[in-house]
C-alpha cells in the first residue's frame, strides 16, 4: 500500500511521483517500445508569468484529493470555476511539486480542432524539397519520396512533423507529463467528444508516417517543447503512462455525459476567506504585506456584490504599496479602479 498523498500541495518539490502505484488494468498503457527522456527540472517559464505563481499556489484539501484521484486513476481532471481562482495555475503547481518538467499548454478557442493539439505536418516544406531535388537532377525525374530506393535523407518525413501539446503528452515517457488544456468550454461542440478516443486509447496515428512505415518503421519527430525527439513507430504515437491532464472551464457550456464520466471533476470556488487571501498576498508580495489589511477588507466588500478574481486583489495591493505622494489616488479610488466586477460588461462610474 503506497502513500495516498502523491501530490501534497506542498511548496517544495519532491520525488513523490516515484511512489505512484501501478495503474488500474483498464488504464495500463505500458509497452515495450522506446521511451523518450525529458528534463524533470526544466524551468517552467509560463508559471512565473501567471498569478498566482506555481510556487505560491495554496491548494486546499479538496484540491489535493482531486489531484491524487486523477493521478491514481490516470484520468483527466476537469477543473471548473470563475476566472482568476487558480485553475490553470494548478497544473503548474503540480508540475513543480512533482518535478514533472515543463507544462504542455494547449489553449483552446472556437476554431480549435483535435489535430491542432496532436501534430502539425509541413506539407509545403516537403513539396518544396521535392522540387529542389528534381531540379538538381537536371531534368531527370527524381524518385518519389515514398518510392522504394529513395535515399533516407529524402524520405525522412520526421523533419516535417512536429507534435502538438496533446501529442507530446501522449509520447512514451516513463513518468507522466503535465498537460493543460486551457478553456475547453470555448471549444467547438465536437472537440470534447473527439478527445474521448484519444483519452481512452492513450494513442493516435500520424497517417503521413503510417503510409511509409514499411520504408521507415521508426521516425524521430520534434515535440511541442524543446525536449528530446520522440521516436514514432510505424506512425503510431502511444503513451507509456497517461499524462496528468487538467482541462479548465469557466462554465460557459455543458459537456456530454460520456465526456464527464471519463474525468475527475473539481470545482474551485471564489476565494472569500480573509486568512487565505492574506496568505496569497504574503506569498506573492511579501514586501507589501503592510498594505494588505485595508485592501483585503475592500476586496471582500466588493466581492460581496459581484464577481472578482484574486489577481485583482494582488494588483490592488501592488498599486497601494507602490503609489504615494499628493497626486496619488486614495485607497478607495484605487479599489474602485481595480475591483471592477467581472460579471458586468460596463464598469460602474465613480
N, C-alpha and C positions, 0 to 999 in steps of 0.2 A: 504494500500500500504506500503510495507516494504522498508527499506533502501536497495538500489541496491548493494552497496559495502559490501557484507558479508566478503569477503577477500579484504583487503585494500593494501596489500603489505607493511604493517607496520612492524616495528622491534619489537614491544611489543605485547605479547599475549593478547587476549581479548575474550569476550563471544559473539561475533557477530553471531556465528553459531546458537545460540538460537533464532535468529530473521529470520532464513531461512523459507520462506513461505512453505505451503503445496505443494507437487509435482503436476505436471500435472496428470490428471486422468489415463493416459496410462503408467505412471511411479510410480504409487502409490502401494507400496508393503506392506503397513501396515497391520498387522493382530493381532489376539488376543492371540497368543501363548506366551510362556515365553520369556522374554528379558534377554540378557546377559549383565552384568555390565562390564565396562572396565575403567581403570585408565586414565583419560584425561590428567593428569600431568606426566605420565610416561616419564622418560628420554629417549629420542631417541638417543641411543648411536651411531647409524650409521651416524647421521648428523654431529656429532663432528669430524668424520674422513674424511668428504667429503670437497672438495674445489669447489666452495666456500661454507662455512658452512651455515646452515639454518638461524642462527641469523644475518648473514651478507649479506644475499641474497637481491639483489636490483631488484625488479620486475618493468618493465615499464608498461605503460598504457595498451598496447595491452595484456600483460600477465595477468594483473589484470582483464580485461574484459573477457578474455577466461576462467579463473578460475571460475569467478562468473557465467558465462553462463553454464558451466558444473555443478556447484553446483545447480543452479536453475532447470535445465532440468533433473538432475540425469542421466547424460550421461558421458561416459568415455572421457578423454581429451587425444588426441593423440598429443604428442609434438615431433616435428622433429627439427633437427639442427645438426651442426657439433659437434664432441666430444669436451667436455670442456666448452660448453656455458651455462650449468646450468640446463639441462633437468631433471636429477634425483633429483637435489637439490631442485627444485621447490616443489616436493612432501613433502620434509622435512620442507620447509618453510611454506607451507600451514598447515601442521600438528602442527607446533609450534605456529603459529599465532592464529589459531582457537582452540587450546587446544584439539586436537583430538588424543592425545596419540602417541604411537609408530607407525611408518610407517611399514606396512606389505610389505616387498620387495620380489618380485618373479623374480629372474634373469633367463633369457631365453637363451637357446642355440639351436643348430640344432637338438638335441635329446629330447628336452622338449616336453612332452605331456600334454594334458589338465588335466588328473588325477593327474599329479605331483603337480599342483597348488591347486587341490581340497582337496585331503586327501591321507593318507597312511594307509594301513591295514597290520598289522603284523600277517600274516597267520602262519608263522613259530612259533612265540611265542604261538599262540593259540594251535597249534598241540602239541607243547612240553608240555603245561599244561594238555592237554587231556591225553597224555601218562602218565604223573605223576599221574593223578587222577586214571587211570585204574590200574596202578601198586599198588597204595595204597589200592585198593580193594582186594588185594591178589588173583588175578586171576579171580575175579568176574567181568564180563563185566560192565564197567561204563556206565551210561546213556549218550546218545548223548548230546552235549552242547546245541542243539536246541530242544531236546525232551521235551514233557510235563513232569513236575515233577522234572526236573533237578534243582538243587538249584540255587539261584540267583547269588551266587558268581561265579559259573562255567559258567553261561550264560551271564555274564556282558561283552559283547563284546566291550563296551566303552573303556576298558583298552587297546585294541589292535588297536584303531583308533586314528589317530592324523590328525587334519585338516591342510592343507597347507595354504600358504598366501592368495590365492584366496578364498579357502573355509572358512577361518577365516573371511575375509572381508565380506562374504555373510552370516555370522551368524546374528541372530536377535539382533542388537544393537539399542538403542534408537536414537543415533546420528551416522552419517556416519564414518566408519573407513577410513583411508587413505591407499590405495593400490597402490604400484608402480610395474608395470610390465615392467621390465627393458630390453631394446634392443629387442623389439618384432620383429624387422626386421631380427634378426638372427634365428628366429624360422623355423621349418618345414613349408612347404607351406600350410598345413592343419590347423595349430593352430589358425590363425585369424578367419577362418570360424567356427572352433569348439567352439570358445568363444561366437559366436553370440547368441546361445540359452541361455547360462548362463547369458549374459548381458540382454537379453530380458525378461527372466523369473525371474531373481533375485533369483534363487534357483537351487539345484541339489540334486540328490539321492545318498545315500550310500547303494548299494544293500545288503551288508553284514548285515546291520541293518534292512533293509526293510524285509528281509526274516524271521526275528524273531520278527516282530512288534507286533504280537498277544501276544507273551510272554513278550516282553519288549517294550511297546509303547514309553517309554521315556528312552533315554540313554545319559549319560553325557560323552562327549569326550573332549580331550585336544585341545586347539587352537594352532596355529603356534607360538604365543608369549608366555609369561609367565602369561597371564591373567587368568581370571576365566574360569572354564569349560563351554562348550556350551551344552545346552540341545537339543538333536536331537529328534524330534517327528516323530515316525513311519518311520524312515530312511530318512526323508526329511529335508534338511537344507534350510531355507528360510529367506532371509533378511527382516528386518523391514523397513530399509531405505537404499537406494542404496549407496554403498561405493563411496567416492570420489576417482576415479581411474585415474591414469596417466600411459599412455603407452608411452615409449620413443622409438625413432627410429633415427638412424644415416643416414637414407635414402639409405640403401643398397638394398632395394627391394620395389616394388609397392604392394599395398594392394587392395583386391577386392572391387568394389563399395558398395556391401552390408555391408561390414565392415566399410567403410569410412562414410557412411551415418548415422551410429549409433554413431559416435564420433564427439565431438567438436574438431576442429583442430587448432593447434598453431605451428607456425614456429619461432624458436629462431635464429636470425641471429648472426653471429660472432660479438663480441663486438669490435668496432673500433673507439669508441668515446673517445677522450682524457680525458674529465672530468669524464666520467663514469668509465674508467679504474682506474683513480686516486682514485675515491670513493671506488672502490673494494679493492684497496691496503690499504687505510685508515681503512676500516672495518676489514681487516684480519691481517694487520701488522702495527698497529698504531705507533709502536716504530721505524719502518723503513721508515717512510714517507719521510724523507730527501733524501733517496736513490731512491725514486720513479721517480723523474723527468727524469733523464737520462735514466733509464731503460724503462719507458713507451715510450719515444721517439724512442728507438731502437726496442722495440716491434712493434710499428706501422710501422716502416720502414721494418722490416722482414715480417710483416703480409701483406704488400702490394704486395709481390711476392709469397705468398704461405699460406697454412692453418696453423694457430696457435690456441692454446686454452688459456683461461685466467689463468688456473693453471700454465702454463709455465711462465706467467708473474710473478705470485706470487713466484714461485720457484726462478726466477732470482732476484727478489727484496730481498728475504731472503738471497740468497748467497752473494749479494753485501753488505748487511748490516752486515753479519757475517764474512766476509773474510777480511784480511788485512795483512800487512807485506810485506817484499820484495819479498817473493816467491809466493805471491797470484797472480792469473791471473788478467789481467786488465779487465775493463768493457767490451770492445769489444770482448775479448776472451770468457768471461762468456756468453755473449749474443749469440755467435756462438755455444757454447756448449749446451745451454738450448733451444734456439729458432730454433730447428730443425723442418722443415715443416712436418706436419702430412700427407700430400698427396704425400710424397716422401719416398720410402722404404729405399733407401740407402742414409744416410746423406752426405751432401757435405763436402769435406775435406777442412780444412782451416789452 
